[in-house]
Amino acid sequence: MENAINKRIKILMTEEDPDNQKLILLYFGKYFDVTTCYSSDEFYDILNQDNYDLILMDISINGTKNGLQLTKELKGNPAYANIPVLCYTAHALHQDRLNALDAGCDAYVSKPSDLKILMLSIIDLLKARGKVPAFDFPAESYSFC
């Protein structure tokens, strides 16, 4: 199991809305190194600049592809297939969830959501990949919102 005590977890967030980017950076930036990506056209350039531990993928992003198309590409490419993808999107219908999971997303959280739920989903995905967050997160007593 990789020990992240001396290494902060790196998250790549695809999000077209600047307010949502700020919110995620505000709340999660103190726990993780978060890089934002505004469009599918810049996604691979940013992805290849670092070794990301998790991708927070919105379905609706700017550019020529949506988040589901990017996820299918990632999961079909051995170089990226092991990076967990958490779909974090305002597409909240049951079929949207199924589409995200069919595209290869490892988890799905719809917006708006309690940020505690998003944090717990991120932690679960990281732990499943042997990544140990460098902080304690007492889920039962934590007040994130």
N, C-alpha and C positions, 0 to 999 in steps of 0.2 A: 504494500500500500504506500503510495506516495504521501509524504508528510509535508504539508503546506505551511508548517509553522514558520519557516524562514522565507516563504515565497507567497506573495499575495495571489489569490485566484484572479485570473484574467477573463473578463467577460466582454464579448463583442455584442453590442445591442444594435439591431436594425430598427430604426424608428424614424418616420418622416415628420412627426409632429414635434416641434421644438419644445413645447411645454412638457410633453411626456418625456422627452430626453432630459430636461432639467430635473423633473421629478425623480426619475430613476437615478440620475447622477447625484442628486441631493441625498437620497436615502440609502443608496447602495454603494456610493463612492467611498464611504467611510469603512466599508467592509471589503470591497473588491476594487481591483483596477478595472474600470469600465471605459471602453472605447465606443464611441457612437458612430453609426453609419447611417447616412441619410437616404441613400438610394442603392438599388441593385447594381447600377453602373460603376459604383466605387467599391462594392462589397469585396470582391476578390483582392483588389489592391490593398485594402485595409486588412483583410484576413491574413494575407501573406506577409504582413509586416511584423507579426508576433505569433506566439504559440498560445492560442486561446484555449481556456479550459471549458468554456460553455458559450453558446450563442443564444441570445435572447432575440427571437425572430418574430417580427410583426408580419401579418399577412399583407397588409396594404402598405407598400413603400413606393417611393418614387423610382423612376427608371423603367427599363424595358422588361423587367421581370418582377413577379411578386414574391413574397416570402415562401410560398409553397413551392414555386419553381426552384428557388435557390436551395431549399431544403432537399428536394429530390436530387438535385445535382450534387449537393454535399454528401448525402448518404450513398450515392452511386459512385463516389470517388474514394478509393482506398486511402488517399492522403488525408481526407477529412471525415471519413465515415464514423470515426470513433468520438468525434466531438459531440457532446450532447446538445440537442437543440430543444429549447423550450419555447413553444409558441405562446407569445403574449400579445393578444390582439383584441380589438373591439368586435370582431366577428364572433358573436356569442351564440349562434344557433347550434343545435345538435349536429346538423350536417357540417357546419364549419369545423367543429371538433373532430368529426370523423375524417374530413378532408385533410386536416392538419396531421392527424395520426397516420393516415394513409400515405401522406407525402414523406413520412419518416420522422416527424417530430417525436421526441422522447417524452414530452409532457406538454400540457396545454392549460393555460390560465387565461380566462377572458377578462377584458377591461370593462368597466372599472372593477378593481378587486382590492381586497384588503392586502396591503403590502406584506403583511405577515405571511399570508398564504403564498404569495410569490416568493418570499424569502425561503420558506420551508420547502417549496418545490425546487428551488435552485439548490439548496443544501442536499436534498434527497438525490438529485441527479449527480451532484458532485461526489457524494459519498458512494453512490453506486459505481462510480468510475475510479474509486480509490483515492479521491482527492479529499483531504481533510481541511476544512476551513480553519483559518488561524485565529478563530474567535469562538467564544461560547455563545450559543443562541438558545436561551431557555424558552422554548416555544410556549409553555403554559403560562409564563408570567410576563412575556415580552409585550410591550405596547408600542406598536410601530406607527400607528396612525394618530 
